[in-house]
Amino acid sequence: MKMARWSGILGMSVCCLGAGASGVDAKPPDTEASAESKPQSKPGAVRVIVSKININEASKTDLMQLNGVTAGVAQKIIAYREAHGRFKRAKDLAKVDGVSKDVLEKNNGRITVK
């Protein structure tokens, strides 16, 4: 009886330990091909193309591509631009009512003035 019990335990151990190696292709994935040909984003993730926005010529739709800029804020930027002339620096955007310094920080490098 004891022999049967130990045989069963030994058999189960061998089965469990051997199952990982038997019948499974242990070849590592081709990292060179996968790194170059496949994007590293998760399935279903939205890929955003970051482009610079010239705040002196941008339309309402273009301005709304900036993080934190809603339709109303975009309209205020256009109205300010029409009333006061072209922006000289990107940080001048903070003079517009509704545009906080946080918006400028979120869009650092995306706002351009030409």
Secondary structure, 3 states (H helix, E strand, C coil): CHHHHHHHHHHHHHHHHHHCCCCCCCCCCCHHHHHHHCCCCCCCCCCCCCCCEECCCCCHHHHCCCCCCCHHHHHHHHHHHHHHCCCCCHHHHHHCCCCCHHHHHHCCCCEECC
